[in-house]
Every structure is written in C-alpha cells, then in structure tokens.
Amino acid sequence: MDEGRVSEFKATLVEAVSEVGRVRIKVGEEMVREFYELVGERGEVNEGDDVSPAFITAYYSLYLREVILKAVSRVFPSLVRAMIHAESKLDVYEPLRVGETYTVEMDIGNVGVKRGRKGVYYVLKSPLRIIDSEGRIVAQDERVVLFKAG
C-alpha cells in the first residue's frame, strides 16, 4: 500500500469531519435516564447531577460513527473493507452535568498503515473533545480505529 492511498483516506476523513462539524448536545434528564436504563444503571436523574463517564464514551461513539460512515462510504470497498475499534483512552477533567450544553469536536490525528498476519490496515488515531459553554475541554477521548484495507 502506498502513501498516496493513505493520504487519500486521510483526506476523506478530514472532509467528513468538516461536513459533520462541531456538534452541540444538551445533556437532558430524559437522555441520561434512557442511557442509564440501557446500561442497567438505575436511579433518579436530576438537573445538575454529574453524568457517568460511560455516557461520554457512548456519545463520542455516535459522533465518531457518523464521521467514519461518511468517510468510509466514499472509499468502500476500494480503500476500506472493515472497521475495528482497537483502543480508547478517556480523560475526564470535569464531570458532565445534566442540563448543561456541550460541544463535541474531532480532529483527524494520525493515519498510518499496519501490516499483520491478516493483512493491511489503516490506523486512525483521533482525539475527540467535549467542550463546555465557556470553551473549556471537560473530557477528551483518544480513539484508535483500524480499517481493513480494500
């Protein structure tokens, strides 16, 4: 696999991030309650409550999926045949709170190539950030995703 194909894949990801843009989310009581029911956590949810870090990673996953689906749909199957979530590192600097509005944004970090016994993969290492209404980063999740080369 040549560097030109890696560059093409990275350019497609950058274009998809630009199209999706920064996403604003209001962490509502009902949204958090539904999430807790899905993951088996019970209890009251009230405005001002801290939100579980699991909620953060679940929301990031939805944002990342939207970006990746936009990008991969353009290059599948010529460049990409499959996707594997390989790693995630979540740093929470301040808890998210029910009732607050946050912005989610993503950068396309490094895109490289990994060769293994089962073939060639593109490796995307990409930070996603949640930013509060005052512009502070309250959480960051660095994801590593592997894409099976086409």
C-alpha positions in Angstrom: 0.0 0.0 0.0 1.5 3.3 -1.0 1.5 6.6 0.8 -0.9 8.0 -1.8 -3.7 5.7 -0.7 -3.1 6.6 3.0 -3.2 10.3 2.0 -6.5 9.7 0.1 -8.1 8.0 3.1 -6.9 10.7 5.5 -8.2 13.5 3.1 -11.6 11.7 3.0 -11.7 11.6 6.8 -10.8 15.3 7.1 -13.6 16.1 4.7 -16.1 14.0 6.7 -15.1 15.8 9.9 -15.6 19.1 8.2 -19.1 18.1 7.0 -20.2 16.8 10.4 -18.6 19.8 12.1 -18.9 20.6 15.8 -22.0 19.1 17.3 -23.8 20.7 20.3 -25.5 18.4 22.8 -27.7 19.4 25.7 -27.4 16.7 28.3 -31.1 16.3 29.2 -32.6 14.4 32.0 -34.5 12.0 29.7 -31.5 11.4 27.5 -29.4 10.4 30.6 -32.2 8.3 32.1 -32.6 6.4 28.9 -28.9 5.8 28.7 -28.8 4.5 32.3 -31.7 2.1 31.6 -29.8 0.8 28.6 -26.7 0.0 30.6 -28.5 -1.3 33.6 -27.9 1.7 36.0 -31.0 2.8 37.9 -31.7 5.8 40.0 -33.0 9.3 39.8 -31.7 11.8 37.3 -32.0 15.5 38.1 -30.7 18.7 36.6 -27.2 19.4 37.8 -26.3 15.8 38.5 -23.0 14.5 37.3 -23.1 12.2 34.3 -21.3 8.8 34.2 -18.2 8.7 32.1 -19.8 5.8 30.3 -22.3 8.3 28.9 -19.4 10.3 27.5 -17.9 7.4 25.6 -21.3 6.3 24.3 -22.0 9.8 22.9 -18.5 10.0 21.4 -19.0 6.7 19.7 -22.1 8.1 17.9 -20.2 11.1 16.7 -17.2 9.1 15.6 -19.5 6.6 13.8 -21.2 9.4 11.9 -17.8 10.8 10.7 -16.5 7.3 9.8 -19.6 6.3 8.0 -19.4 9.4 5.8 -15.8 8.8 5.0 -15.9 5.1 4.6 -18.9 5.2 2.3 -16.8 7.2 -0.1 -13.9 4.8 -0.2 -15.6 1.5 0.4 -14.6 -1.1 -1.0 -11.8 0.5 -3.0 -9.8 1.5 0.1 -11.6 0.1 3.2 -13.4 -3.2 3.7 -13.9 -3.4 7.5 -13.5 -1.3 10.7 -12.3 -2.4 14.2 -12.3 -0.3 17.3 -8.9 -1.0 18.8 -8.3 1.3 21.7 -9.8 4.2 23.7 -8.3 6.5 26.3 -10.7 8.7 28.1 -9.6 11.7 30.2 -12.3 13.4 32.2 -11.3 16.8 33.5 -14.6 17.9 34.9 -17.9 15.9 35.1 -20.6 16.5 32.5 -23.8 17.7 34.2 -27.4 17.1 33.4 -29.0 20.2 32.0 -25.7 21.6 30.5 -24.9 22.1 26.8 -21.6 20.8 25.4 -19.9 20.9 22.0 -18.2 17.8 20.6 -15.4 18.1 18.1 -12.9 15.8 16.5 -9.6 16.1 14.8 -8.1 13.6 12.4 -4.9 12.9 14.1 -2.5 10.3 12.6 -3.4 8.0 9.8 -0.9 5.2 9.2 -0.6 1.7 8.0 -0.2 -1.5 9.9 0.7 -4.8 8.3 -0.2 -8.0 10.1 -0.8 -11.7 9.6 -4.3 -11.0 8.4 -3.5 -8.2 6.0 -3.0 -4.5 5.8 -4.9 -2.0 7.9 -5.2 1.8 8.0 -4.7 3.0 11.6 -6.6 6.1 12.7 -5.6 7.8 16.0 -8.0 10.6 16.6 -8.9 12.8 19.6 -12.5 13.7 20.3 -13.2 16.5 22.7 -16.2 17.7 24.8 -16.1 21.4 25.4 -18.3 23.3 27.9 -20.2 26.5 27.2 -17.2 28.5 28.4 -14.8 26.9 25.9 -13.1 24.6 28.4 -12.3 21.0 27.4 -14.1 18.9 30.0 -13.3 15.5 28.5 -11.1 14.0 25.8 -11.2 10.5 24.3 -8.4 9.4 22.1 -9.6 6.6 19.8 -7.6 4.2 17.7 -9.6 2.6 14.9 -8.3 0.0 12.4 -9.7 -0.2 8.9 -9.1 -3.3 6.8 -7.6 -2.1 3.6 -9.5 -2.9 0.4 
